[in-house]
Amino acid sequence: MELERIYNEDCLSTMGIMQNDFIDFVITSPPYDDIRNYNGYNFEFENIAKELFRILKEGGVVIWVVGDSTMKGSESGTSFKQALYFKEIGFRLHDTMIYYKNNPMPQTGNRYHQHFEYMFAFSKGTPKTFNPLTEPTKYRGLANMKNRGQAGTLDYEKVERTKEKKVGNVFFYSVGGGISTKDKIAYNHPAIFPEKLVHDQIITWTNKNDIIYDPFLGSGTTAKIAHILNRKWIGSEISKEYANFAEKRLHEHVNINLFSA
C-alpha cells in the first residue's frame, strides 16, 4: 500500500489491505461515547482493536487517547472497558498516561471541571523504542557526609548539579483556537489533537523512517507531525468532509494524495 496517503474510508478497510506486522506506531483518539460528532459513522471498537494488534509490529506501541461521557449521572467507564479489552486480545497496558488540559471548557453541575483524558500506551510485547522526554533537575541529591553529630544526626553537604530526568506521565497542554495548532483550517474538525501532544508521543516511541498510522486521522495532525519528524505515515478518515480538510491542511507541508474508496 502507499505511504504518505490519506485513505478516505473506514479504517477497517485500510487495515484490511495491510500485511501483518506492518506498522511501528499508532496514535489516535477514537470517537468515544458519541462525545464527538463524526457525522454519524459507526465505530466498531472490538474489530478495530483486533486489527491494530495484527498490523502492529512486535515491540510496536498504540497511543489511545480516550475519555468518558456522563450519562444519567454516571461516567460511562468506556476508557477502562476499552483498556481491559486491549489487554484481553494480547496487548500489554504499558503505561497509563494523562493528557491534562490547562484551559478546559468550564462545566456546570456538581462535578469539578474535566481537565484530562487518558492516554493509554498499549504495546505488542516489550516496546522496541523508548526515547524519553527529559527535564532538568537542579539537585543530584545529598552527598559527601562530613561528620556525625553527638545526637546521631548526619551532616551532609548538598551538591548542586544540573542533570536530566525523565518527565512524569502527566502531560500538560493548552488547547483551543490558535494554541493546539496555527493551521486555521484544522478547527473545522470538532476535536483536534494539540500538535505538541502528537510530537511528544512520536518522539518517545519511534525513530526516523518508522511507519505511523492514525485510524481516525481527523484534521491531519498526526500526518503533519510525522512528516515534520521524518517519519512515514498513513491515515484513515471515513468522513469525506474531514478528509478534505486534512488534505488541504497537509498540502502546505507535504505533497499528498487523497484516496477515496
C-alpha positions as CSV (number, residue, x, y, z in Angstrom):
1,M,0.0,0.0,0.0
2,E,1.1,3.6,-0.5
3,L,2.5,5.7,2.3
4,E,2.0,9.4,2.9
5,R,-1.6,9.0,1.9
6,I,-5.0,9.7,3.4
7,Y,-7.4,6.8,2.9
8,N,-10.9,8.3,2.8
9,E,-12.6,5.1,4.1
10,D,-13.4,3.1,7.2
11,C,-10.1,2.3,9.0
12,L,-11.1,-1.4,8.9
13,S,-10.9,-1.2,5.1
14,T,-7.4,0.4,5.2
15,M,-6.1,-2.1,7.7
16,G,-7.6,-4.9,5.7
17,I,-5.0,-4.3,3.0
18,M,-2.1,-4.1,5.4
19,Q,0.1,-7.2,5.9
20,N,0.7,-8.5,9.4
21,D,3.4,-6.7,11.5
22,F,3.4,-3.7,9.2
23,I,3.1,-0.6,11.4
24,D,5.6,0.7,14.0
25,F,3.3,3.1,15.9
26,V,-0.3,4.1,16.2
27,I,-1.6,7.3,17.8
28,T,-5.3,8.2,17.6
29,S,-8.3,9.4,19.5
30,P,-11.5,7.4,18.6
31,P,-15.0,8.8,18.6
32,Y,-15.8,7.5,22.0
33,D,-19.3,7.6,23.6
34,D,-20.7,9.9,20.8
35,I,-19.0,12.8,22.6
36,R,-17.6,13.9,19.3
37,N,-19.6,14.5,16.2
38,Y,-18.2,12.2,13.5
39,N,-21.0,12.7,11.0
40,G,-22.9,9.6,12.2
41,Y,-20.4,6.9,11.3
42,N,-20.3,3.7,13.2
43,F,-17.3,2.8,15.5
44,E,-16.6,-0.9,15.6
45,F,-14.3,-0.8,18.5
46,E,-13.6,-4.6,19.1
47,N,-12.8,-5.3,15.4
48,I,-10.6,-2.2,15.2
49,A,-8.6,-3.2,18.3
50,K,-8.1,-6.7,16.8
51,E,-6.8,-5.3,13.5
52,L,-4.5,-2.9,15.3
53,F,-2.9,-5.9,17.1
54,R,-2.5,-7.7,13.8
55,I,-0.9,-4.9,11.8
56,L,1.4,-3.7,14.6
57,K,5.0,-4.9,14.6
58,E,6.3,-6.8,17.6
59,G,7.5,-4.0,20.0
60,G,5.1,-1.5,18.5
61,V,3.0,0.9,20.6
62,V,-0.5,2.2,20.3
63,I,-1.3,5.5,22.0
64,W,-5.1,5.5,22.5
65,V,-6.5,8.9,23.8
66,V,-9.9,8.4,25.2
67,G,-12.3,9.8,27.8
68,D,-15.8,9.1,29.2
69,S,-19.1,10.8,28.8
70,T,-21.6,11.3,31.6
71,M,-24.9,9.6,31.2
72,K,-27.8,9.6,33.7
73,G,-25.4,10.9,36.4
74,S,-22.6,8.4,35.9
75,E,-19.5,8.4,33.8
76,S,-19.6,5.7,31.2
77,G,-16.3,3.9,32.1
78,T,-15.7,3.4,28.3
79,S,-12.0,4.2,28.8
80,F,-11.5,1.4,31.3
81,K,-13.6,-1.1,29.3
82,Q,-11.5,-0.4,26.2
83,A,-8.2,-0.7,28.1
84,L,-9.2,-4.1,29.5
85,Y,-10.3,-5.3,26.1
86,F,-6.9,-4.4,24.6
87,K,-5.3,-6.5,27.3
88,E,-7.7,-9.3,26.6
89,I,-6.6,-9.6,23.0
90,G,-2.9,-9.6,23.7
91,F,-1.7,-6.1,24.2
92,R,0.2,-5.0,27.3
93,L,-1.0,-2.0,29.1
94,H,2.5,-0.5,29.1
95,D,1.6,2.9,30.7
96,T,-1.5,4.9,31.7
97,M,-0.7,8.5,30.9
98,I,-2.8,11.6,31.4
99,Y,-3.4,14.3,28.8
100,Y,-4.1,17.3,31.0
101,K,-5.8,20.3,29.5
102,N,-4.5,23.5,31.1
103,N,-7.6,25.5,29.9
104,P,-10.6,23.2,29.6
105,M,-14.1,24.4,28.9
106,P,-15.9,25.3,32.2
107,Q,-18.6,22.9,33.2
108,T,-21.8,23.4,35.3
109,G,-23.3,20.9,37.7
110,N,-21.9,19.2,40.8
111,R,-18.6,17.9,39.4
112,Y,-15.2,19.6,39.1
113,H,-14.1,20.8,35.7
114,Q,-13.0,17.9,33.5
115,H,-9.3,18.6,32.9
116,F,-8.0,15.4,31.4
117,E,-8.3,12.4,29.1
118,Y,-6.5,9.1,29.3
119,M,-3.5,8.4,27.0
120,F,-3.2,4.6,27.2
121,A,0.1,3.2,25.9
122,F,-0.6,-0.4,24.6
123,S,2.4,-2.4,23.5
124,K,2.7,-5.6,21.5
125,G,5.4,-7.2,23.6
126,T,8.1,-5.0,25.1
127,P,8.3,-1.6,23.4
128,K,11.2,-1.7,20.9
129,T,11.8,2.1,21.1
130,F,11.8,4.5,24.1
131,N,13.3,7.9,23.7
132,P,12.1,9.5,26.9
133,L,11.4,13.2,27.2
134,T,13.5,14.8,29.9
135,E,13.6,17.9,32.0
136,P,16.4,19.4,34.1
137,T,16.7,18.7,37.8
138,K,18.7,21.0,39.9
139,Y,20.0,18.7,42.6
140,R,21.5,15.4,42.1
141,G,20.9,14.5,45.8
142,L,22.6,14.7,49.1
143,A,26.2,13.6,49.2
144,N,29.5,13.9,50.9
145,M,28.8,13.1,54.5
146,K,31.1,15.3,56.6
147,N,30.7,14.1,60.2
148,R,28.2,12.6,62.6
149,G,27.0,14.8,65.4
150,Q,26.8,13.8,69.0
151,A,23.0,13.4,68.7
152,G,23.4,10.9,66.0
153,T,22.4,13.2,63.2
154,L,24.2,13.3,59.9
155,D,25.7,16.4,58.5
156,Y,25.5,16.5,54.6
157,E,26.9,18.9,52.1
158,K,24.3,19.4,49.4
159,V,26.0,19.1,46.0
160,E,24.3,21.2,43.3
161,R,24.3,19.5,39.8
162,T,22.3,20.0,36.7
163,K,21.1,16.6,35.5
164,E,18.3,15.4,33.2
165,K,15.5,13.2,34.4
166,K,12.5,11.6,32.7
167,V,9.3,13.6,32.7
168,G,6.3,12.2,34.5
169,N,3.4,10.5,32.8
170,V,1.1,13.5,33.1
171,F,1.4,15.7,30.1
172,F,0.2,19.3,30.2
173,Y,-1.1,21.1,27.1
174,S,-3.0,24.3,26.5
175,V,-5.8,23.8,23.9
176,G,-8.1,25.9,21.7
177,G,-8.0,28.2,18.8
178,G,-4.5,29.3,17.8
179,I,-3.0,27.1,20.5
180,S,-3.5,23.5,19.5
181,T,-2.2,24.5,16.0
182,K,-1.6,27.6,14.0
183,D,-3.4,26.0,11.0
184,K,-6.8,27.6,10.9
185,I,-8.4,25.0,8.7
186,A,-7.8,22.3,11.3
187,Y,-10.5,23.9,13.5
188,N,-13.2,22.8,11.1
189,H,-12.8,19.5,12.9
190,P,-14.6,19.3,16.3
191,A,-11.8,17.7,18.3
192,I,-8.2,18.2,17.2
193,F,-5.0,17.0,18.9
194,P,-2.6,19.6,20.2
195,E,0.4,19.3,17.8
196,K,2.7,19.2,20.8
197,L,1.0,16.1,22.2
198,V,1.5,14.2,19.0
199,H,5.1,15.5,18.7
200,D,5.9,14.2,22.2
201,Q,4.5,10.8,21.7
202,I,6.1,10.3,18.3
203,I,9.5,11.3,19.6
204,T,9.1,8.9,22.5
205,W,8.1,5.7,20.8
206,T,9.5,5.9,17.3
207,N,12.7,6.6,15.3
208,K,13.2,8.2,11.8
209,N,11.5,6.3,8.9
210,D,9.2,4.3,11.2
211,I,5.7,3.9,9.9
212,I,3.0,5.7,11.8
213,Y,-0.7,5.1,11.4
214,D,-3.8,7.1,12.6
215,P,-7.0,5.2,12.0
216,F,-9.1,8.4,12.8
217,L,-6.9,11.0,11.1
218,G,-9.4,13.8,11.5
219,S,-7.8,17.1,10.7
220,G,-4.4,15.5,9.9
221,T,-2.4,16.4,12.9
222,T,-0.7,13.0,13.1
223,A,0.3,13.1,9.5
224,K,1.7,16.6,9.7
225,I,3.9,16.0,12.7
226,A,5.0,12.6,11.4
227,H,6.2,14.3,8.2
228,I,8.0,17.1,10.1
229,L,9.8,14.5,12.2
230,N,10.8,12.4,9.2
231,R,8.6,9.5,9.9
232,K,6.4,7.8,7.3
233,W,2.7,7.8,7.8
234,I,-0.7,6.5,6.8
235,G,-4.1,7.9,7.8
236,S,-7.7,6.7,7.5
237,E,-10.6,9.1,7.7
238,I,-14.1,7.9,6.9
239,S,-15.6,11.4,6.7
240,K,-15.1,12.9,3.2
241,E,-15.5,16.4,4.8
242,Y,-12.8,15.9,7.3
243,A,-10.5,14.1,4.9
244,N,-10.7,17.1,2.5
245,F,-9.9,19.5,5.4
246,A,-6.9,17.3,6.3
247,E,-5.7,17.2,2.7
248,K,-5.8,21.0,2.3
249,R,-4.0,21.4,5.6
250,L,-1.3,19.0,4.7
251,H,-0.7,20.4,1.2
252,E,1.1,23.3,3.0
253,H,3.7,20.9,4.4
254,V,3.8,17.9,2.1
255,N,2.5,16.7,-1.3
256,I,-0.1,14.0,-0.6
257,N,-2.8,12.2,-2.4
258,L,-6.3,11.6,-1.1
259,F,-7.5,8.1,-1.8
260,S,-11.3,7.9,-2.0
261,A,-12.8,4.4,-1.7
